[in-house]
Amino acid sequence: MEVVKKIQQFISYWYVRYLVATELYMVDTWEKVIVLSLAQQSDIVFGAFFTLFWYFNYSIIVGGIAQLRSSTAHDVEQIL
């Protein structure tokens, strides 16, 4: 039981530090719910943005560079 109590104290300590760092200890419960839901939604939006950014770089930029390299090598072979 002492291990469980230590774990609860540890979690409680870090939860209080989280509330103080984010200043959520000063707001009401309904405000806390709104702030946390907005934070969760922003994570989803940033995740989608990052995925689109990665796809653009992977498909457009890398594909374009590969085409430039292959066309340049082909042009050099034609000249020689």
N, C-alpha and C positions, 0 to 999 in steps of 0.2 A: 504493500500500500504506500510505502514511503516513496517508491519510484514514481508511482502515479501522481503523488502530491508534488514531487519535484518537477515533473513534466508539466503539470498544471501551472505551477509558479513560473516556469520558464516561458510558457506560452503567454501567460498573463503579462509578464514583464515586457515581452517583445510586442504584444498587442498595444499596451499602453504607450510604448515608445513610438509605434506606428501612428497612433492617434495624435500624439504630441507633434510628431514630425509633419504630419499632413494637416494639422490643426483641426481635425475632425472631432476632437473632444469638446469643442465649443458649440457645435451645432446640434439641433434637435434630431430626433430619430428619422423623421420624414426627410429632412435635408440630407442626412447621411445616406439614406437610400438613393436619393436622386444623384448625389455626387458619385457614389460608387457605381450606379448603373451607367452614368455618362462616361465614367472612366473605362468601364467594360466595353461600351459601344465604341469608344475611341480606339481601344485596342483592336477591335474587329476592323475598323476603318483603316487604321495604319497597317494592319496585316494584309488587307486586300490591296492597299496602295503598294506595299513592298512587293507583293506577288506580281502585280502588274508591271512594276518597274523592273523586276527580275526578268519577266517574260519578254518585255520590250528589249532589254539588253541582250538576252540570249538569242532571241529570234531575229531581230532587226540588225543590231550592231554586229554580232558575231557572224551572222549569215552574210551580211554585206561585206565584212572584211574577208571572209572566206571566198566570196565571189571575186573580190578585187584581187586577191592573191592568185586565184586560179586563172583569171583572165590575164593578169600580168605575165604569168609564166607561159600561158598559151601565146600571147603576143610576142614574147621573146623568142619562142620556138619558131614562130612564123618568120620573124626577121632573120634568124640564123638559117 
